[in-house]
Amino acid sequence: MSSPEIASLSWGQMKVQGSTKIYKDCKVWPGGSRAWDWRETGTEVPVSTVEYLKKKGIDVRVLQTEQAVKEYNALVTQGLRVGGVFHSTC
């Protein structure tokens, strides 16, 4: 199952390939996407989370949204299975 491309990003709106929904913030993974309420977890990525993922052999990148979308889509274009959590108003 492949990761969906992020089709568009603008202030407060994200569209993900294969979904008819318009997200403000979203989680994307191989085969799907869904809305993400950043107020549940905040937008900061804890160091402990990054360390845990790296120990599991997962490459982690914490970037500003526009750059994150570019890198995510570039990895998708390469055929890699990637996921991401995106906040469209930062």
N, C-alpha and C positions, 0 to 999 in steps of 0.2 A: 504494500500500500504506500503510495507516494504522499509527500507533504504538499498541501495546497499552497499556491502562490498567493501573496497579498496583492490583490489586483489594483487597489488604490488606497491612498492615505491622504487625508486632509484634516484640518483642525476639527477634532470631535467626530470624525467619521473614518471608518476603515471598511473596505470590502475585501472579502476573501473569495478566491476562486472556488466555484462549486457551491457557494452559499448565496441565498437570496437576501440574507440579513445584512443590515448595515450596523456595524458595531461602533461603539464609542471606544471601548477597550476590549481586547479579546485574547484568548488562548488559542493557539494553533498547533496542531500535531499531525503526524502522518494519518491521513484519512479523515480529518475533521477540524472543526473549530467551534468555539462557543464564546458567549459574552463572559467578561471577567469584571467583577466588581472590586476594584483596587482598594476600596475602603475596608474590605475584609482582611487584607494582609498588608496594606501599604504598598508603596512603589519602590521601597528600598529592598535590595536583595541582601539578606544576611550573609555574612562571611561563612557561617556554619553551613548554609545551604550550598554555597559555591564549593566549599571543601568536600562536602558529602558527595556531590555530583562528580567532582573530579576524581575522588577515590573510586567511584564506580566506572571510571573511564569515559565520562561524558564531558565533551568540550563545552565550556560555558563562556558566554560573552555577554557582558552587561554594557549596553550602549544607549545613547540617546535615540529616540524612536525612529527618526528618519534614517539614521545610519543603520540601526538594527534591521529595519525593513529591507534596506538595500542588501545587507549581508545575508539575511535570511533568504531573500529571493535568489541571490547568487548561488547559495548552497542548494536550493531547490532545483535551479537550472542545471546544476552539476549532477542531479539525480540522487542527492543525499537525502536521507530521512532526517528531518530536523523539526524542532518544535520551538515555540516562542510564546512569550507573554508580552503584549504590547499595550501601551497607554498613549492614546492619541492626542492628549492635551498637554503634554510636557515637551 
